[in-house]
Amino acid sequence: MLTDRAEPAALQRRALEDLSFIRNTMAGASGYTTFSGRGLLVVGIGALIAGALATLAQPGMARVQVWLIDAVLSVGIGVTAVVIKANVAQQPLFAGPVRKFSIGFLPALMAGAALTVQMIGDGSWDRMPGIWLLAYGTALLSAGATSVAVIPAMGGGFFVLGCAALFGPTIWGNPLLMLGFGGLHLCFGALIARRYGG
């Protein structure tokens, strides 16, 4: 009889411990963002430099090449910053928040890369700024569903700029790329660095 009473009490205690663990895990995940604020600051500075260099280049492929070089460098900086931040926060790279963020983030970026290859083949230089901003904004909006609210807010900013670049005058392309990949990264990078652990 005593054993029968002790067994439900042990089960209840175990269930309460499990609930407490789940709550703590969810609270930790909701306050963590995969993006490194410091990494975004570096990427933002690089984008402003790229934009300034692109204004000196001839419109067309020469200007696109400047931005593609910046994109490759930015990916390297971003991945390195994410790995460093995850290690400091003791977050696994292939599970938890980092994995969820990546699953939401990468498909839109891959679609943007595929469209870029197609547009280079077609010589559709004028559409690239809008497509790049829209694809990146979509990636942030999608990945932001499993992250802190600042990430989808940043994605919304990129999305709006992408629409402006796609439907506005061609001359807006380079300044809007600078405003998005430079300005938004600097603003949101500073916010993330200050509020969400670097």
N, C-alpha and C positions, 0 to 999 in steps of 0.2 A: 504493500500500500504506500509506504513512504517513498519507494522508488518511483511509483506511478506519479506521485505529486511532484517529485523533484524533476522528472523528465520534462513536463510542460514548462516549468520555470526555467530550465536550462535552454529550451527551445526559444522561449520568449526573450531571454537575455541575449541569445545569439542573434535573433532577428533584430533586436534593437541595436546591437553592435553593427550589423550589416547595414541597417538604415543610416546609422551615423556615418559609416564609411562612405556610403553612396552620397550623402549630403555634402560631406567634406570634399569629395572628389569633384562633384558638380560645381561647388562654390569655387574651387581652385581653377577649374577649367573655364568658368565664366569670367574670371579675372585675368586670364592669360590670353595673349595674342601671339601667334606664331611670328608675326612681323617684328623685326627689330627696329625700334625708333631711330637708333643711331645709324643703322644700315640705310634706312630711308633718307636720313639727312645727307649721307654721302652720295646716295643715288640722285637725290634732288640737286645737289651742287653739280654733279656730273652732267645732269640733263640741262642745266642752265649754261654750262660751258659748251655742250654739244649744240644747243640752240644758237648760241652766239657764233660758233664756227659754221653752222649750217647757213646762217644769213650771209656769210662770205662766199659760200659755195654756189655754183650755178644751180638754178632750180632743175629738178629731175633727179637722175640717178646719183649725181655727186652729192646732193643734199641728203638723199635717202641713205647713202653709204655712211655719212656722218652719224645719222641716227641709229643705223644698224650696229655700228661699232659701239656706240653708247649702250645699246640694248644688251649686247653680249657682255660688256663690262659690268653693267647693272645686274645681270643675272648672276654673275660670279660673286659680286659684292653681296647681293641679297641672299644667296644660298649660304655663303660663309657666315653672314650675320645671323641667319636663322639657326645654323648649327651651333654657333657660340652661345646664342641666347638659350636654346634648348638645353645645352650642357649645363649652363649656369643655373637654370631653373629646374634641372634634373627631370626634364621631360624627354621621353623616348622619341626618337626621330621617326620611327616607323609604326607608331601606335599613338593613341590618345589625341590631344588637340592638333599636333603637327600633322598627323596622318589625315584627320578629318579636314583640316584646312587645305591640304594638298589635293585631296580628292575633289573639293569644290573649286579650287583655284586653277589647276592645270588644264582642264579641257578647254576653257575659253581662251587661254593663252596659246594652246596648240592650234585652235581654230584660227586665231589671229596670225600665227606663223604660216599656216597653210595658205591663208588669203594673201599674205605678203608675197609669198613665192609666186602665186598666180598673178598678182598685180605687177610684180617686177617683169614677168613674162609679157604682160599686156602693155607695159609702159604706163600704167594707171597711177602715176605719181601723186596726182592731186587727191586721190581718195585715201591714201595711206594714213595721213594724220588722223582722220576721222575713224578709220577702222582700228588703228592701234589704240586710240583712246577708248573707243567703245568696247573692244575686246578686253582691255585691262580693267575697265570699269565693271564689265560683266563678271570677270573673274573675281573681283573684290566683293561684288554684291553676292555672288554665289557662295564664296568661301566665308563671307562675313556672317552667314546664317549660323555658323558654329563658333563664332568668335565674339569679341567685345563689340559694342555698338559703333565704335569709331571706324571700324573697317568697312561696313556697308555704307557709312556716311561718306567716307573717302571714295568708295566705288561710285556712289551717286554723283559726286563731283566730277569724276572722270567721265561718267556716262553723259552728263550734260555737256561737257566740253567736246566729247566725241560727236554728239549731234550737231553742235555748233560748227565743228570743223567739217563735217560731212555735208551739211546743207548750206553753210555760209560761203562767202567768197574764198577762192583759192588762197588768197594772200593771208588769210587767217591761220592757215595750217601750222606754220612754224611757231608763231607766237602762242597758239593754243597748246602745242606740244610742250613748249617751255612752261606755260602756266600750269599744265597738268603734271608732267613728269618732274618738273622743277619745283614750281610753287606749291602744289598740293602735297608732294612728298616732303617738302621742308616743313609745312604747317603741321601735317598729321604726324610726321616723324618726330617733331618736337613734343607733340602731345603724347604720343605713345611712349617715348623715352621718359617723360616725366611721370606718367600715370601707370604705365604697365610694365615696369621692370626692364627698361633699357632698350 
